[in-house]
């Protein structure tokens, strides 16, 4: 069972006051950029190796585009990684950000209990 996010209550801050949920495309983009820079490589070098345009790789790194699995696999391979490596690194970052948000919320006071519509997702 994976608990879903509880419904907002009157005590919850307005949506614009809450930090936004990290988007997968942002996390993947961070991984691609971090790995490219760690290798001291340019956008042009990696985009040529991946056979995708430099502009598109830049958009991916900035989280502006949602890449297909084929494009992600090509970018990963150009960086000497597998698609699984990129997804695992993005997943680790998501877990880290989620844990930090949970800690921040717990410091600001007790969380409101989930109502009947707070819900639980059943995983098979």
N, C-alpha and C positions, 0 to 999 in steps of 0.2 A: 504494500500500500504506500502510495506517495501522497502526502497531504498537499492539497492545493492551497493557494493563497487565500486567507480569510477575506470575507467581504469587508469593505471599509465601514468604519463606524463614525459617529459624529465626532469622536475624539481624535480620529486620524487626521493628519494634515491633508490639505487639498492636494490633488495629484501633481500640480505644478510645483508644490513645495517638497515633494518626496524625490529622492534620487531616482533616476529612471533605471529600469531593468536593463542590464547589459544585453546588447543584441549579439547574436552569434556572428554576424558579419563583422562587427567591430572586433570581437575577440580573435577571429581568424585573421583579420587584417593586422592586428597587433603582432600575432605570431609570425606572419610572413615578413613584416617589416623588421621585427627584432632579429629574426634569423638572418635576413639579408644583410643588415647592418653589422651583425656579429661577425659575418664572413668578410666584411669590408667590400661588399659588391654593390654595384650600381643598379638602378632600376633597369637601365638598358641591357646590362649584362644578363640579369635574371630573366627579363622579358624575352630576350633573344633565345636564351636556352630553353625557355618554356614554350616558345613559339606563340606568345600572346603579345598584344601591343603594350608598349610602355605605359601609355595613358590608362589602359585597362588595369594593368598591375598596380599602378598608383591609386586608382579608384578602389581596388580591392584592399590595399593596405590601409586606406583611410576609412574603410567601412562604408563606402558609398555604393558599392555594388555587391550583389549576392551572386557568388560564383557557382557554376555547376561543379559537380564532383570531378568531371574530366579536367576542367580548368584548374581546380585546386590540386588535383593529382599532378598535373603538368608543372605547376608552380612549385609544389613540394619537391618533385624530382629534380627540378632545376637547382634547388637549394640542397640537394643531397639527402632529402628526407622522404619519408613515405607519406601517403595521405593519412594513414593511421597516426603517424608522429604529429602532424599538424593538428589533427582533431583532438588527440590526447593533450597536447599543450594548451589548446584553446579550452578544453574541458577543465584542466587544472586551474586555469585563470578564472573560469566561471565559478568554480568551487571556492576559490580564494576570495573573489569579490562577494559572493553570496555569504560566506562566513563573516566577512568584515561588516556587511550590512546587518546581519543578524546580531553581531556583537554591539553595533551602534544602536540598534533598536532596543536591545535589552538594557542598555545603559540609560536610555531616555525614559524608562518607566515600564511597568508591566504591560504586556501585550494584551489586547482585548481578546477574550475567548472567541473562537470561531463559532458563528451561529449555525443554524441548521443548513444554511446554504453555503457555508464555508467550504464544505465538500472534501471528499477524499477521492483520489483517482486510484482505481484498482488496476494493478498491472498483472497481466497473465503470465 
